[in-house]
Amino acid sequence: MANADTLRLSPPLQEHCDLGAATSYWHDTQGLNLPALLALGPAFEEVQTKRDLNFGYTQSDIWLRTHLHNDSDEAASWLVRFEYPFLDHVTLYTLRGQLSEAQHSGSALPVSTRALAHRQAVFPLTLEAGEQVTLYTHVSASGSKFLSYALMTPEAFYAQNDRHNFWLATYFGMLLALSTYNLLLFFGLKERVFLYYALFAFGFTLAILTFNGLGTLIFWSFLGDNTARLVAFGFTFASTMGTLFAQSFLNTALYCPRWHRAITFFRGYCWLALIAVMLLPTQPALRLMDITGFTASLLILACGIYCSWCRVPSARLFVLAWSLFLLGAAVFALRNLGLLPANFITLHGIQIGSALEMLLLSFALAARFNKLKKQKEQAQAETVAMLKHQETLLEAKVAERTYALERLANHDMLTGLLNRNGLARCASQALERSRQQHTPLSLFMCDLDRFKPINDAHGHEAGDFVLQQVAKRLTHLARNDDHCARFGGDEFVVLFEGLCDPKAIDELRCRIEQAIQQPIKLPDGRLVCIGVSIGTSTSYDANATLESLMREADHNMYAVKSCQPYYRYGSAG
């Protein structure tokens, strides 16, 4: 018989299930194993909200208990996934009657000993038809303990994992590129500001790579319990380098000597903190990391605001960039200390803030680079040429990535409608539905008449405005399941699914003609009118393709256009 708090599972309808609502917890100050825990029989506390699973820097271990029941008539496979990756040791016990099965994971374990080789603690779980089990999870971690976890089907888990890996790879690729690029700038220009920035980015990347679990998964799982200490070292080192970068970038020794002395004094504390995080027990080291990082960010921001008020060059961009980083660092530190709830923003805020901050600082450094380049003497021409070559290579890589992303885009930037790629994708799906459901697919090709005189008389901005209004009118007439596309220039294509009646097609064509022919009020208040020639085609053949529909509609459209009055563009001669 299932308990009142048992979570009932109904695969395959449920792909993702949050376990927090059916979980109870207990603080373990003795380091018990499962038999000792069951013999002791402690009173578990029920989780009321997700915030209850954020235990902060608690000294004790945490036990979680969840009752599960498979309501399906078939066996089901699941994955238990902990959202927070920075957990040293996580042991999942699956209690079936009197028998229990133990699985181990966590950032402090070698990859080969984890239940599943993943950056987060993930455990496979199989439930037989109608089976009820109790999950006991023992978590031991020196860092902040945020223990939100969920049950996912393997398909949902790996689909989500692919998305997360894409963004993480993009994020860390950006950090690595910025670090390397600024290091090359330092070697070329011999300006320490680029070295300080590269070291700051390196320390931050080291810490965040370890914190997210990718570092231990790929590179240094052999560190064991020292993994958390590497996070503390990386963030504290980044704070130290950040003070040097701020002084050099803002030239505080010249513009604000008092702030320069204050930051220098604080950096002495940072060096002591860097030594301390290597010697202190892990949890105090992590607390010291949070305090040091938050204080350094706040101090640098205050200095930047003062320099901005004094009109120091590039200080405003520096303040904007550092404000974003401070916001991310603040939510990271306050969540670790248990003062903020754990959610997507507080878990990933430091990554979002740091990415924006480093991009903005890179722009500021690029401006500094251009200024320094103008000041170099002729003897440094070869160095400048080498740096230009590196800059060209980086710009080429960015251009290649931008081009690849643009190729993947499915929508027209001007009108918001589908572009050709998007139309091809939607048409392929619509044709497949048409074959399966034995329903026709109608294609309307709309070519605007009298559009060129608007461009000639009012300018391309007015022409773009007219195209946007036409797109809005087509979208308004289309149903939710229809697809509108800008095929190119002043040509639009609309796919209608399930239109069987030729009379209905003619009526819809008339409605589109009437809608487009309505006067359009330009932003300057003038009214313009355009016409439209519409060619239609309908697929009744299972072998129909988008190309065949387009050819037929294009032929019919030109037949309609040939019957339209002839409009002479340009002045009369």
N, C-alpha and C positions, 0 to 999 in steps of 0.2 A: 504494500500500500504506500502510495506516495505521500510525503510530508506536505503540510500546508504551504511551505515555502519552496517546494520543489519546482524547478524550472522545467516546463514541459516543452519538448522539442518536436517539431513536425517537419522533418526533411521531406522532399527537397524544397518546400515552400520557404523555409527560413535559410537564407544564405549567411546572415550575420545576426548574432544575438549578443547583446551586452550582458555580461554575467554579474555586473555590480548590483543590480536590483534584487538578485536572489542570493546574495553573498552575506556572510557574517564573518567577523574578524576577532582576533584575540592577540594581545601583546604578550610575547614570550620573552621573559627575562632570564630563562634558564637554559635556552638552547636545546629544547626537547626534540626527540625524534617522534615519528608517528605512534609507535606502540606506547611510549611514555605519555604522549598527549592523550591518547584514548583512555589510558589507565587513569590519568588525572581527571579527565572529564571536565575541563574548564567551561565557564559560561561564555559563549561567543556573543558578541554584540552585533545586532543587525545593521546593515548599511542602509541609511535613510536617503542620502543623496550622494552624488559622485564625489563631492568634496570630502566625504568620510574616508575615501580611499587615498587621500593625500596625507601621508603621515609625516612629511617633512624629515628633519634630521633626528628621528627618534633613535634612542640607543638600543631599544629592544628589537628582536626579530618579530616578524608578523606572520600569523597563520590566517589563511582564508579558508572558508568552508562553503561549498556550494553543492546542492542536491540537484541532480539531473535525471530526467526520465525521457526515454525515447518513445514517443507516442506512435511512431511509425510501425508498420508491419514488416519492415525490412531493416536490416542492419545499416547503420549510417556511419560515415567517417567524417570527423571534424578536426579542426586545429584550434587549440587554445593558444591565443596570442596576447601577450602583455604589451600594452601600448608604449610604456616608458622603457627605452633600451638600456638605461644606465642602472642596472640592477646586478649586483655582484653574483649572488647565488640564489637560484630559484629551483625548488624541488616540488614537483607535482606528484602527489599520491592519488591513485585511482582506487577507491575502496569498493570492492564488489563482495558483499557479504562479509566474510571473515578474511578474505584475501585482499592484498593490496599490491599495487604495482607502482614503482617509483621511477620517475624520469627527471633528469637534471639538465639545467641550462643556466645561463647568466653570463654577463660580460667578463667575469673573472675566470671562467672555465675555458680550457682549450677547446677549439672547435670540434675536435674529434670526439670529445666526451659529451657534447651537447645532444639533446634529444633530436634537434633539427639544426643543421648548420645555417644559422640566420643571425642577423644583427640584433634582433629582439629575442626574448625568451618565448619560444614557440614549441608546443607539444602536440603530437598526434594523439587523437582519441577516437576509439571505435566503440560504438554502442550497438549491442544486439537488439533485435526487434523486441520492444516492450521492456527493455532493461532499464533498471534504475541504479545509478552509481552516486557516490559521494566523492567530490574532489576536495582534497586537503592540499593547500599550497603553502609551503614554507619559504619565506623570503628573508634573506640576510643580506644587507647592503650597508655600506658605510656612507653612501650618499643619501640624497633625498629619496624617500620611498613614496612614489606615486604608483599605485597598484591597480589602475584601471585595466581590466582585461575582458576579452570577448571570445566568443565561440564562432568560428567561421568555417564554411565549407572550403575544401582545398581550392576549388575553382575561384571563389571570391577572394580567398587569401592571395593567391598568386597573381590575380588580376590587379589587386590593390598594391601588391608588392612591386609589380612592374612599374606602376605609376610612380610610386615613392622612389624607386631606384633611379628613374629618369630624372626627377627633380633634384635628388641628392647628387647624382653625377654632374648635372649642369651646375649646381651650386659649388661643389668642390672643384670642378674644372675651372670655374671662374676665379675662385680664390687662388688656385695654383697658377693660373695664367697671370693674374695681377702680381703675385709675389715674384714670379720669374721675370716678368717684364720690367718691374721696378728694380730688380737686382741687376738686370742688364743695363738699365739706365744709370745705375750707380757706377758700374764698371766703366761705362763710357764717359760720363760727365764728372765723376769723382765728387758728386754732391751727396752729402750724408743723408739728406732728407729722404732720398730714394731708398737708401739702405735701411733706415729706421722703419720706413713703411713696409719694406719687404720682410723685415724681421717681425714686425707687428703682425702682418698677415700670416707669416709662417707659424708663429706661436698660437694664434687664434685657430688656424686650420688644424694644427696638431690636436688641440684640445677638443674642438667640435667634431673632428673625425673620430676621436676616441669616444666622446660622449654619445654620438649617434650609433655606435656599435660597429661601424664599418672598419675602423682601424683594427679592432680586436678580431673581427671576422676575417680580414684579409692579411694583416701584417703582423700584429704583435699579441696574439692570443696567449703566448707563452708568459706574459707578464703576470698573469694570475691576479692576486689581490692588489698588486701594485698598479693595476689599470686605472683605478680611481685617482691614484696619486699623479699619474700622467696628465689627467684632466686638470687637476689643480695646478700642476707645473705649467701647462700650456697657457691657461688663462692668466696666471700671475705674470708669466713672462710677457704675454701680450700687453698687459697693463703697464709693465715697465717700459717696453718699447714704445707704447703709445705716448707716454710722457715725453720721451726723447723726440718722437715725430712731431708732437704738438709744438714743442719749443723751436724746433728747426723750421717747421713749415710757417709758423706765425712770426718767426724771428723775434721772440720775446726778449732776448738779450738787448735788442735795440729799441723796440717799441714799448715794452712794459717790463722794466727790470725787476720790479717787485714781484710780479707774477712769475717771472723767470726763477727768482730765488725760491719762491714758495713751491714751485713744481720740482725744482732740484732737490729741495728738502724732502718732499714727498717721495721722490724716486729713491732716496736713501732708504726710506721705509719699505719700498717695493722690493729692493734687493734683499733686505732682511726677511721680508715675507717669502721671497723665492727660496731662500735657504730654509726657512721654517717649514714650508710645505713638504720639503724633502725629509725632514726630521720628525715632525709631529705625527701622532696617530692620524690615520686617514680622515676620519670625520672632522676633527678640528682643522686639519689642513684644508678640507673642502669649505668649511665655514670661513676660514681666513681668506680663501680664494674669492668667495662671494663678496665679502666686505671690501677687499682690496680692489676688485674689479669695479664694483659700484662706485666706490669713492674716487677712483682714478677717472672714471667716465664723467662724474659730476664735476670734479675739479677742472678737467680739460675743457668741459663745456663752459664753465664759468669764465675761464681764461679766454676762450674763443669769443664769448659775448662781449667781454671788455675790449678785446682787440677789434671786434666789429664796430663797437661804439667809437673807437679811436681811428676808424677807417684804415686799418691795416689791410694791405692787399690780400685778396682772396679769403678774408676772414669770414665773410657772410656765408660763402659756400661751405667753408669748414664748419661753421656753427650748424648749418642745416644738416650736413652729413653726420656730424657727431651727435646731434639730437636724436636722429634715427637710431644710431648705435646705442646711445644711452637708454632709449626707451626699450630696446630689445634686451640690453644687459640688465635693466632694472626688473623687468618682468621675469627674466631668468633667475636672478638672484632672489627676488621676493617669493617666487614660487618654490625655489629650493628651501627657503627658510619657512615655508608653510604659511606665508602671509597672503598669498594670492591663490585662488583655486587653480587646479590643473585643467587646462583645456588646450585646444589647438593653438591658440594665440600664445599662451604662456609656455607651451612646450616648444614651439618653433619660432617664437618672437625674436630670439637672438639671431637666428639664421636669417630671417627676413630683414631685420634691422641692419645686420652686418653686411648683407649683400647690397642693399641700397647705399649704405654708408661708404663701402669700398668703391662702388661705382662712382659716386659723387666725388670722393677724394681723388680718384683716378683722373677725373676731369680737371680737378684743381691742379693736380700734379702735371697734367698735360699742359695747362696754361703756364705753370712754372717752367716746364721744359722749353716751351717756345720762347719765353723771356730769356732763359739762360743761353739758348742757342744764338740769339741775336747779340749777346754780349761776348761770345767767344771770339778769340783772336784767330787770325788766319792759320796759326800753327796747329789749331785743333780741328781743322777741316776734315781730316781723315776720320777722327772720332765721331764727328757729327754725321758724316756719310754712313758710317757703320750703324749708328743709331737710326738713321733714316731707313736703312735697309731692314733693320729689325722691326721698325714701325710699319713698313710696307708689308712685311710678312704677316704681322699680326692683323693688319687691316684686311689683307687678302683672306685670312682664315675667317675673320668676322663676316666678310662679304659672302664667302662660300656658305657659312652657316645661315646667314640671313636669306640668301637665295634659296637654300634648301627648305627653310621654314615657309618662305613665300610660296614655294611650289606645293607645299602641303595645305596651304590655305584654301578654303572652299567658298569664300564669300568675296563679293566685290566691295572694295574699300569705299567707293563713292555712294552706292545705293543701299548697301547692306543685303542685297539679294545674292543668290547663289551665282558664282562665276562658272566658267565652263567645267572646271574640275568638279565643283559641287553639283552641277547639273548632271554630269556623267554618273556620279556616284548615286544620286537620288533616282535617276532614270533607270539605272541597273536594278535597284531594289524595287522600284515600281513595276518594271517589266516582269520581274520574278513573281511579284504578287499577282500581277495580271495573268500570268500563266497558271499559277496555282489555283486562283479563284475563278478563272475563266471569265474575267471581266475586261472590258476594253480600257485602253489608256489613250487619252486624247492629248495632242500637243498643239498649242497655239503659238505661232511665230508672229510677233508684232514688230513692224518696222515703222518708225515715226515718220510722218510726212511734215514738210515745212519746218523742220528742226534747224537746218543749216542757216536760214535767215536770222534765227534768234541768236545763234553764236556770232554771226557777222555784225548784227545791229547792236546787240547788248553785251557781247563779250562772253568768254568761256565760263566765267563764274555764273552768269545767268543761265547758260546752257546746262551747266552742272546742276543748278537749282531745278531746272525743268525736269531733268532726268530723275532727280530725287523725288519730285512730286509724282511723276509717272509711276515710279516704283511703289510709292505709298498707295496710289490708287489701285494698282494691280494687286498689291497685298491685301487691300481692303476687300476687293472682290473675290479673292481666292478663299477657299475653305482651309480648315486647319491641316487637312491631309494633302493639299495641293502644294506645288513647288513652283516658285517664281524665280527667274534667273535673268540676269543681264548678260546676253550672249556676246555683246561687243558693240561699242559705239552707241548707236541709238536703236539697237535691236534687243528685244526682250522675248523670252520664251516662258510659257506657263504650261505645266503638266497637270492635267486633271484626271484623277482616277475615278473609274466607275461611272462615267457619263455614257449612257447607252442610247439615249433618244436623240436623233439628229435635230429634232426641233429644239431640244434643250441646248444643244451645242450652238445652234444659230442664235438663240436668245442670249446665251452667255457672250457670244461674240458681239452682239449688238450692245449689250451692257458695257463691255470693255470699250467699244468704240465711243459710246456716249460719254463714258467717264473720262477718257483721255482727251476728248474734244472739248471738255469744259474749260473755260478760260483759266489761266494760271496767273496769279498775282505775284510779280517779282518782288524781291526785297525792297526795291526803290519805289514800289507802288504801281508800276506800269503793268498792264494786262497783255498777255500773249496767248495765242491759240495755236494748237498744232493738230494734225490729223494722224491717223494710223491706218496702215494696211495690214490686215490679219489673214494669215494663211493657216489652215487647220489640217490635221491628219489624225487618224484614229487607227489603233492597232487591233485587228481582229485575228491576226495570225500569230501563232505561238512562236514563230521564228522572227518576229519583228524586233528591230533594234532601234536604238536612239538615232543612229545615222539614217536608217530608212525613214523613220518618222520625220526627221529634219529635212530630208530631201523632198518628201511629199509636201510638207508644210511650206517649205521655201518656194517650191514650184507654184503652189496655190496662192501664196502671198504675192508673188510677182504677177500672177494673173490678175489679182485684185488691184495691184498698184498700176497695172497697165490701163485699167479703166478709170483711174483717178484723173482729175484735171491736171494739166501740165503747168508746173510753176517754174517760172524763169528766175533764177537767182542772179543777183548783181544788178547794176544800173542799166537802164534801157539805152540802146545805142542807136 
